[in-house]
Amino acid sequence: MFTAAWKKNAKILAKGAKKFVDYKRDLLTPERVAEIESRRKDLLSAIRERSREKVEEASKQLRATCENALPREKPQSWFEENVEVMFVAIVIALGLRAYYMQPFRIPTGSMQPTLNGIVGTPLPSEQWPSLPQRLIEFALRGRSYVKVVNDQDRQIAPTSSGAPDVRDIQWFHFFSKAQIYFTNSKPLRLPAPTNPCMQIGLGDAIRSAAQNGGILKAGTTVCEGIIDSGDLVLVDKFTYHFRRPKRGEVFVFDTLGIRGIQEHSGPQGGGSHYIKRLVGVPGDTLSIKTPDLLVDGKVAQEPGIRRVAEGASPFKENHKGYVLAQPSNKLHRYLVNEDDVLSLKGKEAAPGMREYAAMGDNTGNSLDSRYWGSVKEYNLVGPAAFSLWPITSGHWGFIR
């Protein structure tokens, strides 16, 4: 506490010299190591003698020896430093994404108005605003103005059922697009998933091709209009390792092994991620008596579920709460009538095989557990924690 500043600085320099030798020993010659150690001993000896003049001289000699010990070591350029910083940042980001937080783009409107999906609006390019305004809208609203024109005659490839082969694809659960596949050319990539593209011209283009024997003519406008981005949310991949999923929260799950999704959505639905509200946990028995969701015969009381059932703001006036699935003669559906129940396996099931139920807040337009049944425990990714972008959607912040 009462040690003189010159003596403190000398002791710090002696420690620093030792660390320098330890860190750089593989690069230093034995002669340099011996010289640094000798200068360091001189400094320590001067400190013990309490001679300020000798300490200053020994410090000067030790500092110069260390500075000149690696004359061939070239300092990093600005480019090398930036590349190193970027590499470290990427490694940290990938680690966070793999174990803690994962970005997820909502592709559909099944969670509206709690969260927005990707929506397409037709608008001729002649009516588009100026480029600066479009850039501002993209930054604040996630709105893009898109136009795709087919540049050559292409034969649309059919699926096994004979329908045009149009598939949704994803990169890192962040970018959602669609592609049209052809028999005589590479796929044509579209600016959004299939449903929004259908809203801005894809459906008309496919019908036109059907009238021409499946040929998409050169010059055909495939998409033209506005694409409003779905909300970008951060998914908490960490929490479910320490607590059980809670009824009423919004969560994300993968669809691998969920047979009903493949039956309703085709092969592309079997490897994607869905975001819904978790409405049933292991051991629950679910039924619907519009507008309410019943758990074990009683009206569910969780706040998120009640908002959907009651149609509280920001739901529109025509919102009907929880509604039953539409009947079908082709595919099995679980909750079609008021006396139908969906029972979820609980403790009797093996770990990883316990069951949960998922429903969209926009239940009139949601493909969920009413149609394809339960979500297995091993499919769970985590709760949706935060709506990150766009910042003007009205959803920015923690998700309820």
SEKOLLO-70926 format. One record per residue (C-alpha): x, z, y; residue in one letter; residue number from 1. Coordinates in nm, 2 decimals. Layout:
// residues N
+--------+--------+--------+--------+-----+
!   east !     up !  north ! residu ! num !
+--------+--------+--------+--------+-----+
!      X !      Z !      Y !      A ! NUM !
...
+--------+--------+--------+--------+-----+
END
This chain:
// residues 400
+--------+--------+--------+--------+-----+
!   east !     up !  north ! residu ! num !
+--------+--------+--------+--------+-----+
!   0.00 !   0.00 !   0.00 !      M !   1 !
!   0.29 !   0.09 !   0.24 !      F !   2 !
!   0.53 !  -0.17 !   0.10 !      T !   3 !
!   0.68 !  -0.40 !   0.37 !      A !   4 !
!   0.55 !  -0.75 !   0.39 !      A !   5 !
!   0.89 !  -0.91 !   0.33 !      W !   6 !
!   0.93 !  -0.71 !   0.01 !      K !   7 !
!   0.58 !  -0.80 !  -0.12 !      K !   8 !
!   0.64 !  -1.17 !  -0.05 !      N !   9 !
!   0.98 !  -1.15 !  -0.24 !      A !  10 !
!   0.81 !  -0.99 !  -0.54 !      K !  11 !
!   0.54 !  -1.26 !  -0.54 !      I !  12 !
!   0.81 !  -1.53 !  -0.52 !      L !  13 !
!   0.99 !  -1.38 !  -0.82 !      A !  14 !
!   0.67 !  -1.38 !  -1.03 !      K !  15 !
!   0.59 !  -1.74 !  -0.92 !      G !  16 !
!   0.94 !  -1.85 !  -1.03 !      A !  17 !
!   0.88 !  -1.70 !  -1.37 !      K !  18 !
!   0.55 !  -1.88 !  -1.41 !      K !  19 !
!   0.71 !  -2.20 !  -1.29 !      F !  20 !
!   0.97 !  -2.18 !  -1.57 !      V !  21 !
!   0.70 !  -2.09 !  -1.83 !      D !  22 !
!   0.47 !  -2.38 !  -1.73 !      Y !  23 !
!   0.74 !  -2.64 !  -1.69 !      K !  24 !
!   0.99 !  -2.54 !  -1.96 !      R !  25 !
!   0.93 !  -2.86 !  -2.16 !      D !  26 !
!   1.02 !  -3.07 !  -1.86 !      L !  27 !
!   1.32 !  -2.86 !  -1.73 !      L !  28 !
!   1.67 !  -2.91 !  -1.86 !      T !  29 !
!   1.84 !  -2.60 !  -2.00 !      P !  30 !
!   2.08 !  -2.60 !  -1.70 !      E !  31 !
!   1.79 !  -2.59 !  -1.46 !      R !  32 !
!   1.62 !  -2.31 !  -1.64 !      V !  33 !
!   1.95 !  -2.11 !  -1.64 !      A !  34 !
!   1.99 !  -2.17 !  -1.27 !      E !  35 !
!   1.64 !  -2.06 !  -1.18 !      I !  36 !
!   1.68 !  -1.75 !  -1.39 !      E !  37 !
!   2.01 !  -1.67 !  -1.22 !      S !  38 !
!   1.86 !  -1.71 !  -0.87 !      R !  39 !
!   1.56 !  -1.50 !  -0.97 !      R !  40 !
!   1.79 !  -1.22 !  -1.09 !      K !  41 !
!   1.97 !  -1.23 !  -0.75 !      D !  42 !
!   1.64 !  -1.19 !  -0.57 !      L !  43 !
!   1.53 !  -0.90 !  -0.79 !      L !  44 !
!   1.87 !  -0.73 !  -0.73 !      S !  45 !
!   1.84 !  -0.78 !  -0.35 !      A !  46 !
!   1.49 !  -0.62 !  -0.37 !      I !  47 !
!   1.63 !  -0.32 !  -0.55 !      R !  48 !
!   1.90 !  -0.28 !  -0.28 !      E !  49 !
!   1.63 !  -0.29 !  -0.01 !      R !  50 !
!   1.84 !  -0.53 !   0.19 !      S !  51 !
!   1.61 !  -0.76 !   0.39 !      R !  52 !
!   1.89 !  -1.00 !   0.48 !      E !  53 !
!   2.00 !  -1.04 !   0.11 !      K !  54 !
!   1.63 !  -1.08 !   0.01 !      V !  55 !
!   1.56 !  -1.35 !   0.26 !      E !  56 !
!   1.88 !  -1.54 !   0.16 !      E !  57 !
!   1.80 !  -1.50 !  -0.22 !      A !  58 !
!   1.44 !  -1.61 !  -0.16 !      S !  59 !
!   1.56 !  -1.92 !   0.02 !      K !  60 !
!   1.80 !  -2.01 !  -0.26 !      Q !  61 !
!   1.53 !  -1.95 !  -0.53 !      L !  62 !
!   1.27 !  -2.15 !  -0.35 !      R !  63 !
!   1.51 !  -2.45 !  -0.30 !      A !  64 !
!   1.62 !  -2.44 !  -0.67 !      T !  65 !
!   1.25 !  -2.45 !  -0.79 !      C !  66 !
!   1.16 !  -2.73 !  -0.55 !      E !  67 !
!   1.45 !  -2.94 !  -0.66 !      N !  68 !
!   1.42 !  -2.86 !  -1.03 !      A !  69 !
!   1.20 !  -3.17 !  -1.11 !      L !  70 !
!   1.32 !  -3.44 !  -0.87 !      P !  71 !
!   1.18 !  -3.72 !  -1.09 !      R !  72 !
!   0.82 !  -3.57 !  -1.11 !      E !  73 !
!   0.61 !  -3.81 !  -0.90 !      K !  74 !
!   0.32 !  -3.65 !  -0.71 !      P !  75 !
!  -0.03 !  -3.78 !  -0.80 !      Q !  76 !
!  -0.17 !  -4.06 !  -0.58 !      S !  77 !
!  -0.51 !  -4.03 !  -0.42 !      W !  78 !
!  -0.64 !  -4.27 !  -0.69 !      F !  79 !
!  -0.51 !  -4.06 !  -0.98 !      E !  80 !
!  -0.64 !  -3.74 !  -0.83 !      E !  81 !
!  -0.99 !  -3.89 !  -0.78 !      N !  82 !
!  -0.99 !  -4.03 !  -1.13 !      V !  83 !
!  -0.89 !  -3.69 !  -1.27 !      E !  84 !
!  -1.17 !  -3.51 !  -1.07 !      V !  85 !
!  -1.43 !  -3.77 !  -1.18 !      M !  86 !
!  -1.32 !  -3.73 !  -1.55 !      F !  87 !
!  -1.35 !  -3.35 !  -1.53 !      V !  88 !
!  -1.69 !  -3.38 !  -1.36 !      A !  89 !
!  -1.82 !  -3.62 !  -1.63 !      I !  90 !
!  -1.70 !  -3.39 !  -1.91 !      V !  91 !
!  -1.88 !  -3.10 !  -1.75 !      I !  92 !
!  -2.19 !  -3.30 !  -1.69 !      A !  93 !
!  -2.20 !  -3.42 !  -2.06 !      L !  94 !
!  -2.15 !  -3.07 !  -2.17 !      G !  95 !
!  -2.43 !  -2.94 !  -1.96 !      L !  96 !
!  -2.66 !  -3.22 !  -2.08 !      R !  97 !
!  -2.57 !  -3.16 !  -2.45 !      A !  98 !
!  -2.62 !  -2.79 !  -2.45 !      Y !  99 !
!  -2.81 !  -2.67 !  -2.15 !      Y ! 100 !
!  -3.00 !  -2.91 !  -1.92 !      M ! 101 !
!  -3.11 !  -3.27 !  -2.00 !      Q ! 102 !
!  -3.27 !  -3.51 !  -1.75 !      P ! 103 !
!  -3.59 !  -3.67 !  -1.87 !      F ! 104 !
!  -3.79 !  -3.94 !  -1.71 !      R ! 105 !
!  -4.17 !  -3.92 !  -1.76 !      I ! 106 !
!  -4.28 !  -4.27 !  -1.88 !      P ! 107 !
!  -4.66 !  -4.24 !  -1.89 !      T ! 108 !
!  -4.94 !  -4.08 !  -1.70 !      G ! 109 !
!  -5.05 !  -3.84 !  -1.98 !      S ! 110 !
!  -4.94 !  -3.53 !  -1.77 !      M ! 111 !
!  -5.10 !  -3.64 !  -1.44 !      Q ! 112 !
!  -5.15 !  -3.49 !  -1.19 !      P ! 113 !
!  -4.92 !  -3.21 !  -1.30 !      T ! 114 !
!  -4.64 !  -3.47 !  -1.34 !      L ! 115 !
!  -4.63 !  -3.84 !  -1.26 !      N ! 116 !
!  -4.55 !  -4.11 !  -1.50 !      G ! 117 !
!  -4.43 !  -4.46 !  -1.42 !      I ! 118 !
!  -4.71 !  -4.66 !  -1.25 !      V ! 119 !
!  -4.73 !  -5.03 !  -1.16 !      G ! 120 !
!  -4.93 !  -5.18 !  -0.87 !      T ! 121 !
!  -4.96 !  -5.56 !  -0.83 !      P ! 122 !
!  -4.84 !  -5.68 !  -0.49 !      L ! 123 !
!  -4.73 !  -6.04 !  -0.41 !      P ! 124 !
!  -4.37 !  -6.06 !  -0.29 !      S ! 125 !
!  -4.49 !  -6.22 !   0.04 !      E ! 126 !
!  -4.65 !  -5.89 !   0.13 !      Q ! 127 !
!  -4.34 !  -5.67 !   0.06 !      W ! 128 !
!  -4.21 !  -5.46 !   0.35 !      P ! 129 !
!  -3.86 !  -5.52 !   0.50 !      S ! 130 !
!  -3.55 !  -5.43 !   0.30 !      L ! 131 !
!  -3.47 !  -5.11 !   0.50 !      P ! 132 !
!  -3.82 !  -4.98 !   0.44 !      Q ! 133 !
!  -3.79 !  -5.06 !   0.07 !      R ! 134 !
!  -3.46 !  -4.87 !   0.05 !      L ! 135 !
!  -3.62 !  -4.57 !   0.22 !      I ! 136 !
!  -3.92 !  -4.57 !  -0.01 !      E ! 137 !
!  -3.69 !  -4.59 !  -0.31 !      F ! 138 !
!  -3.49 !  -4.29 !  -0.19 !      A ! 139 !
!  -3.79 !  -4.07 !  -0.11 !      L ! 140 !
!  -4.06 !  -4.19 !  -0.35 !      R ! 141 !
!  -3.87 !  -4.36 !  -0.63 !      G ! 142 !
!  -4.06 !  -4.68 !  -0.55 !      R ! 143 !
!  -3.92 !  -5.02 !  -0.65 !      S ! 144 !
!  -4.03 !  -5.37 !  -0.56 !      Y ! 145 !
!  -3.98 !  -5.60 !  -0.86 !      V ! 146 !
!  -4.03 !  -5.96 !  -0.95 !      K ! 147 !
!  -3.93 !  -6.12 !  -1.28 !      V ! 148 !
!  -3.96 !  -6.50 !  -1.33 !      V ! 149 !
!  -3.90 !  -6.66 !  -1.66 !      N ! 150 !
!  -3.61 !  -6.91 !  -1.62 !      D ! 151 !
!  -3.66 !  -7.13 !  -1.93 !      Q ! 152 !
!  -3.91 !  -7.21 !  -2.21 !      D ! 153 !
!  -3.90 !  -6.92 !  -2.46 !      R ! 154 !
!  -4.08 !  -6.88 !  -2.79 !      Q ! 155 !
!  -4.21 !  -6.52 !  -2.81 !      I ! 156 !
!  -4.13 !  -6.35 !  -3.14 !      A ! 157 !
!  -4.42 !  -6.19 !  -3.33 !      P ! 158 !
!  -4.43 !  -5.85 !  -3.48 !      T ! 159 !
!  -4.53 !  -5.79 !  -3.85 !      S ! 160 !
!  -4.89 !  -5.76 !  -3.73 !      S ! 161 !
!  -4.87 !  -6.09 !  -3.53 !      G ! 162 !
!  -4.87 !  -5.93 !  -3.18 !      A ! 163 !
!  -4.60 !  -6.03 !  -2.93 !      P ! 164 !
!  -4.28 !  -5.83 !  -2.98 !      D ! 165 !
!  -4.26 !  -5.62 !  -2.66 !      V ! 166 !
!  -4.07 !  -5.29 !  -2.70 !      R ! 167 !
!  -3.99 !  -5.00 !  -2.48 !      D ! 168 !
!  -3.63 !  -4.89 !  -2.48 !      I ! 169 !
!  -3.45 !  -4.59 !  -2.33 !      Q ! 170 !
!  -3.09 !  -4.50 !  -2.22 !      W ! 171 !
!  -3.01 !  -4.13 !  -2.24 !      F ! 172 !
!  -3.38 !  -4.05 !  -2.19 !      H ! 173 !
!  -3.32 !  -4.14 !  -1.82 !      F ! 174 !
!  -3.39 !  -4.51 !  -1.78 !      F ! 175 !
!  -3.70 !  -4.65 !  -1.94 !      S ! 176 !
!  -3.74 !  -5.02 !  -1.96 !      K ! 177 !
!  -3.91 !  -5.28 !  -2.18 !      A ! 178 !
!  -3.79 !  -5.60 !  -2.35 !      Q ! 179 !
!  -3.97 !  -5.91 !  -2.47 !      I ! 180 !
!  -3.81 !  -6.06 !  -2.78 !      Y ! 181 !
!  -3.79 !  -6.43 !  -2.85 !      F ! 182 !
!  -3.70 !  -6.65 !  -3.15 !      T ! 183 !
!  -3.49 !  -6.90 !  -2.94 !      N ! 184 !
!  -3.31 !  -6.68 !  -2.68 !      S ! 185 !
!  -3.19 !  -6.34 !  -2.60 !      K ! 186 !
!  -3.45 !  -6.07 !  -2.50 !      P ! 187 !
!  -3.58 !  -6.06 !  -2.15 !      L ! 188 !
!  -3.54 !  -5.72 !  -2.00 !      R ! 189 !
!  -3.82 !  -5.59 !  -1.78 !      L ! 190 !
!  -3.79 !  -5.34 !  -1.49 !      P ! 191 !
!  -4.02 !  -5.07 !  -1.64 !      A ! 192 !
!  -4.19 !  -4.97 !  -1.97 !      P ! 193 !
!  -4.46 !  -5.18 !  -2.12 !      T ! 194 !
!  -4.77 !  -5.02 !  -1.97 !      N ! 195 !
!  -4.66 !  -5.04 !  -1.60 !      P ! 196 !
!  -4.54 !  -5.39 !  -1.66 !      C ! 197 !
!  -4.88 !  -5.48 !  -1.80 !      M ! 198 !
!  -5.03 !  -5.36 !  -1.47 !      Q ! 199 !
!  -4.82 !  -5.60 !  -1.26 !      I ! 200 !
!  -4.85 !  -5.92 !  -1.46 !      G ! 201 !
!  -4.70 !  -5.89 !  -1.81 !      L ! 202 !
!  -5.05 !  -5.91 !  -1.97 !      G ! 203 !
!  -5.14 !  -6.23 !  -1.79 !      D ! 204 !
!  -4.80 !  -6.38 !  -1.88 !      A ! 205 !
!  -4.85 !  -6.30 !  -2.25 !      I ! 206 !
!  -5.20 !  -6.44 !  -2.25 !      R ! 207 !
!  -5.07 !  -6.76 !  -2.08 !      S ! 208 !
!  -4.81 !  -6.79 !  -2.35 !      A ! 209 !
!  -5.07 !  -6.74 !  -2.63 !      A ! 210 !
!  -5.26 !  -7.05 !  -2.49 !      Q ! 211 !
!  -4.93 !  -7.25 !  -2.52 !      N ! 212 !
!  -4.86 !  -7.16 !  -2.88 !      G ! 213 !
!  -4.66 !  -6.85 !  -2.80 !      G ! 214 !
!  -4.43 !  -7.03 !  -2.56 !      I ! 215 !
!  -4.35 !  -6.85 !  -2.23 !      L ! 216 !
!  -4.31 !  -7.14 !  -1.99 !      K ! 217 !
!  -4.02 !  -7.16 !  -1.74 !      A ! 218 !
!  -4.13 !  -7.06 !  -1.40 !      G ! 219 !
!  -4.39 !  -6.81 !  -1.53 !      T ! 220 !
!  -4.40 !  -6.49 !  -1.32 !      T ! 221 !
!  -4.38 !  -6.21 !  -1.58 !      V ! 222 !
!  -4.39 !  -5.91 !  -1.34 !      C ! 223 !
!  -4.45 !  -5.89 !  -0.96 !      E ! 224 !
!  -4.53 !  -5.58 !  -0.77 !      G ! 225 !
!  -4.45 !  -5.22 !  -0.71 !      I ! 226 !
!  -4.31 !  -4.97 !  -0.97 !      I ! 227 !
!  -4.35 !  -4.61 !  -0.88 !      D ! 228 !
!  -4.10 !  -4.40 !  -1.07 !      S ! 229 !
!  -4.21 !  -4.13 !  -1.30 !      G ! 230 !
!  -4.09 !  -3.78 !  -1.22 !      D ! 231 !
!  -3.74 !  -3.69 !  -1.32 !      L ! 232 !
!  -3.74 !  -3.35 !  -1.48 !      V ! 233 !
!  -3.47 !  -3.12 !  -1.61 !      L ! 234 !
!  -3.53 !  -2.99 !  -1.97 !      V ! 235 !
!  -3.40 !  -2.65 !  -2.06 !      D ! 236 !
!  -3.23 !  -2.70 !  -2.40 !      K ! 237 !
!  -3.10 !  -2.35 !  -2.41 !      F ! 238 !
!  -3.39 !  -2.11 !  -2.38 !      T ! 239 !
!  -3.56 !  -2.18 !  -2.72 !      Y ! 240 !
!  -3.25 !  -2.04 !  -2.89 !      H ! 241 !
!  -3.33 !  -1.70 !  -2.75 !      F ! 242 !
!  -3.71 !  -1.69 !  -2.72 !      R ! 243 !
!  -4.02 !  -1.84 !  -2.89 !      R ! 244 !
!  -4.20 !  -2.12 !  -2.72 !      P ! 245 !
!  -4.50 !  -2.00 !  -2.52 !      K ! 246 !
!  -4.85 !  -2.13 !  -2.53 !      R ! 247 !
!  -4.94 !  -2.30 !  -2.19 !      G ! 248 !
!  -4.59 !  -2.41 !  -2.09 !      E ! 249 !
!  -4.48 !  -2.77 !  -2.04 !      V ! 250 !
!  -4.23 !  -2.88 !  -2.30 !      F ! 251 !
!  -4.04 !  -3.18 !  -2.44 !      V ! 252 !
!  -4.00 !  -3.27 !  -2.81 !      F ! 253 !
!  -3.87 !  -3.56 !  -3.01 !      D ! 254 !
!  -4.10 !  -3.76 !  -3.23 !      T ! 255 !
!  -3.87 !  -3.81 !  -3.53 !      L ! 256 !
!  -4.07 !  -3.76 !  -3.85 !      G ! 257 !
!  -4.41 !  -3.73 !  -3.68 !      I ! 258 !
!  -4.59 !  -3.98 !  -3.89 !      R ! 259 !
!  -4.90 !  -4.00 !  -3.68 !      G ! 260 !
!  -4.71 !  -4.11 !  -3.37 !      I ! 261 !
!  -4.56 !  -4.41 !  -3.57 !      Q ! 262 !
!  -4.91 !  -4.49 !  -3.70 !      E ! 263 !
!  -5.06 !  -4.50 !  -3.34 !      H ! 264 !
!  -4.76 !  -4.63 !  -3.14 !      S ! 265 !
!  -4.56 !  -4.84 !  -3.39 !      G ! 266 !
!  -4.19 !  -4.81 !  -3.48 !      P ! 267 !
!  -4.08 !  -4.76 !  -3.12 !      Q ! 268 !
!  -4.28 !  -4.44 !  -3.10 !      G ! 269 !
!  -4.09 !  -4.28 !  -3.38 !      G ! 270 !
!  -3.76 !  -4.21 !  -3.21 !      G ! 271 !
!  -3.85 !  -4.13 !  -2.85 !      S ! 272 !
!  -3.92 !  -3.81 !  -2.66 !      H ! 273 !
!  -4.27 !  -3.69 !  -2.53 !      Y ! 274 !
!  -4.36 !  -3.44 !  -2.27 !      I ! 275 !
!  -4.68 !  -3.25 !  -2.30 !      K ! 276 !
!  -4.83 !  -2.90 !  -2.25 !      R ! 277 !
!  -4.78 !  -2.67 !  -2.54 !      L ! 278 !
!  -5.13 !  -2.56 !  -2.63 !      V ! 279 !
!  -5.08 !  -2.41 !  -2.98 !      G ! 280 !
!  -4.82 !  -2.20 !  -3.15 !      V ! 281 !
!  -4.76 !  -2.13 !  -3.52 !      P ! 282 !
!  -5.07 !  -1.96 !  -3.68 !      G ! 283 !
!  -5.32 !  -2.09 !  -3.42 !      D ! 284 !
!  -5.64 !  -2.27 !  -3.51 !      T ! 285 !
!  -5.74 !  -2.51 !  -3.23 !      L ! 286 !
!  -6.07 !  -2.68 !  -3.14 !      S ! 287 !
!  -6.23 !  -2.84 !  -2.83 !      I ! 288 !
!  -6.56 !  -2.76 !  -2.67 !      K ! 289 !
!  -6.54 !  -2.97 !  -2.35 !      T ! 290 !
!  -6.41 !  -2.87 !  -2.10 !      P ! 291 !
!  -6.24 !  -2.58 !  -2.28 !      D ! 292 !
!  -5.97 !  -2.56 !  -2.54 !      L ! 293 !
!  -6.04 !  -2.29 !  -2.80 !      L ! 294 !
!  -5.77 !  -2.10 !  -2.98 !      V ! 295 !
!  -5.90 !  -1.91 !  -3.29 !      D ! 296 !
!  -6.25 !  -1.97 !  -3.16 !      G ! 297 !
!  -6.19 !  -1.82 !  -2.82 !      K ! 298 !
!  -6.13 !  -1.99 !  -2.49 !      V ! 299 !
!  -5.76 !  -2.02 !  -2.42 !      A ! 300 !
!  -5.67 !  -1.81 !  -2.11 !      Q ! 301 !
!  -5.31 !  -1.92 !  -2.03 !      E ! 302 !
!  -5.29 !  -2.03 !  -1.66 !      P ! 303 !
!  -5.17 !  -2.38 !  -1.73 !      G ! 304 !
!  -5.44 !  -2.45 !  -1.98 !      I ! 305 !
!  -5.71 !  -2.30 !  -1.75 !      R ! 306 !
!  -5.60 !  -2.53 !  -1.47 !      R ! 307 !
!  -5.66 !  -2.83 !  -1.70 !      V ! 308 !
!  -5.99 !  -2.70 !  -1.83 !      A ! 309 !
!  -6.13 !  -2.61 !  -1.49 !      E ! 310 !
!  -6.00 !  -2.92 !  -1.31 !      G ! 311 !
!  -5.85 !  -2.71 !  -1.03 !      A ! 312 !
!  -5.66 !  -2.89 !  -0.76 !      S ! 313 !
!  -5.48 !  -3.13 !  -0.77 !      P ! 314 !
!  -5.71 !  -3.26 !  -1.04 !      F ! 315 !
!  -5.97 !  -3.52 !  -0.93 !      K ! 316 !
!  -6.34 !  -3.44 !  -0.92 !      E ! 317 !
!  -6.42 !  -3.66 !  -1.22 !      N ! 318 !
!  -6.17 !  -3.47 !  -1.44 !      H ! 319 !
!  -6.35 !  -3.34 !  -1.75 !      K ! 320 !
!  -6.10 !  -3.09 !  -1.88 !      G ! 321 !
!  -6.01 !  -3.10 !  -2.25 !      Y ! 322 !
!  -6.20 !  -3.38 !  -2.42 !      V ! 323 !
!  -6.22 !  -3.48 !  -2.79 !      L ! 324 !
!  -6.03 !  -3.77 !  -2.93 !      A ! 325 !
!  -6.19 !  -4.11 !  -2.96 !      Q ! 326 !
!  -6.31 !  -4.19 !  -3.31 !      P ! 327 !
!  -6.14 !  -4.46 !  -3.52 !      S ! 328 !
!  -6.22 !  -4.62 !  -3.85 !      N ! 329 !
!  -5.85 !  -4.72 !  -3.90 !      K ! 330 !
!  -5.65 !  -4.41 !  -3.83 !      L ! 331 !
!  -5.70 !  -4.04 !  -3.90 !      H ! 332 !
!  -5.77 !  -3.83 !  -3.60 !      R ! 333 !
!  -5.77 !  -3.45 !  -3.59 !      Y ! 334 !
!  -6.01 !  -3.34 !  -3.31 !      L ! 335 !
!  -6.30 !  -3.59 !  -3.29 !      V ! 336 !
!  -6.60 !  -3.36 !  -3.32 !      N ! 337 !
!  -6.66 !  -3.00 !  -3.19 !      E ! 338 !
!  -6.65 !  -2.86 !  -3.53 !      D ! 339 !
!  -6.31 !  -3.02 !  -3.61 !      D ! 340 !
!  -6.01 !  -2.78 !  -3.62 !      V ! 341 !
!  -5.64 !  -2.82 !  -3.61 !      L ! 342 !
!  -5.46 !  -2.54 !  -3.80 !      S ! 343 !
!  -5.10 !  -2.48 !  -3.74 !      L ! 344 !
!  -4.87 !  -2.35 !  -4.01 !      K ! 345 !
!  -4.71 !  -2.02 !  -3.91 !      G ! 346 !
!  -4.50 !  -1.76 !  -4.10 !      K ! 347 !
!  -4.58 !  -1.91 !  -4.43 !      E ! 348 !
!  -4.39 !  -2.22 !  -4.35 !      A ! 349 !
!  -4.01 !  -2.25 !  -4.39 !      A ! 350 !
!  -3.80 !  -2.21 !  -4.07 !      P ! 351 !
!  -3.80 !  -2.53 !  -3.88 !      G ! 352 !
!  -4.13 !  -2.64 !  -4.04 !      M ! 353 !
!  -4.36 !  -2.41 !  -3.84 !      R ! 354 !
!  -4.60 !  -2.60 !  -3.63 !      E ! 355 !
!  -4.70 !  -2.64 !  -3.26 !      Y ! 356 !
!  -4.97 !  -2.85 !  -3.08 !      A ! 357 !
!  -4.92 !  -3.06 !  -2.77 !      A ! 358 !
!  -5.18 !  -3.21 !  -2.53 !      M ! 359 !
!  -5.15 !  -3.40 !  -2.21 !      G ! 360 !
!  -5.30 !  -3.25 !  -1.90 !      D ! 361 !
!  -5.47 !  -3.60 !  -1.85 !      N ! 362 !
!  -5.64 !  -3.56 !  -2.18 !      T ! 363 !
!  -5.87 !  -3.86 !  -2.13 !      G ! 364 !
!  -5.55 !  -4.08 !  -2.13 !      N ! 365 !
!  -5.31 !  -3.90 !  -2.36 !      S ! 366 !
!  -5.19 !  -3.97 !  -2.71 !      L ! 367 !
!  -5.13 !  -3.62 !  -2.84 !      D ! 368 !
!  -5.20 !  -3.37 !  -3.12 !      S ! 369 !
!  -5.57 !  -3.46 !  -3.11 !      R ! 370 !
!  -5.47 !  -3.80 !  -3.26 !      Y ! 371 !
!  -5.15 !  -3.73 !  -3.46 !      W ! 372 !
!  -5.15 !  -3.36 !  -3.54 !      G ! 373 !
!  -4.88 !  -3.10 !  -3.51 !      S ! 374 !
!  -4.52 !  -3.09 !  -3.38 !      V ! 375 !
!  -4.27 !  -2.93 !  -3.62 !      K ! 376 !
!  -4.04 !  -2.66 !  -3.50 !      E ! 377 !
!  -3.73 !  -2.88 !  -3.56 !      Y ! 378 !
!  -3.87 !  -3.14 !  -3.31 !      N ! 379 !
!  -3.86 !  -2.90 !  -3.01 !      L ! 380 !
!  -3.61 !  -2.98 !  -2.73 !      V ! 381 !
!  -3.71 !  -2.72 !  -2.47 !      G ! 382 !
!  -3.93 !  -2.63 !  -2.18 !      P ! 383 !
!  -3.95 !  -2.86 !  -1.88 !      A ! 384 !
!  -3.79 !  -2.65 !  -1.61 !      A ! 385 !
!  -3.76 !  -2.84 !  -1.28 !      F ! 386 !
!  -3.90 !  -3.16 !  -1.13 !      S ! 387 !
!  -3.59 !  -3.30 !  -0.96 !      L ! 388 !
!  -3.70 !  -3.64 !  -0.81 !      W ! 389 !
!  -3.88 !  -3.81 !  -0.63 !      P ! 390 !
!  -3.88 !  -3.54 !  -0.36 !      I ! 391 !
!  -4.21 !  -3.66 !  -0.20 !      T ! 392 !
!  -4.42 !  -3.67 !  -0.52 !      S ! 393 !
!  -4.56 !  -3.32 !  -0.44 !      G ! 394 !
!  -4.41 !  -3.20 !  -0.77 !      H ! 395 !
!  -4.06 !  -3.11 !  -0.66 !      W ! 396 !
!  -3.97 !  -2.77 !  -0.78 !      G ! 397 !
!  -4.02 !  -2.55 !  -1.09 !      F ! 398 !
!  -4.28 !  -2.68 !  -1.33 !      I ! 399 !
!  -4.59 !  -2.47 !  -1.42 !      R ! 400 !
+--------+--------+--------+--------+-----+
END
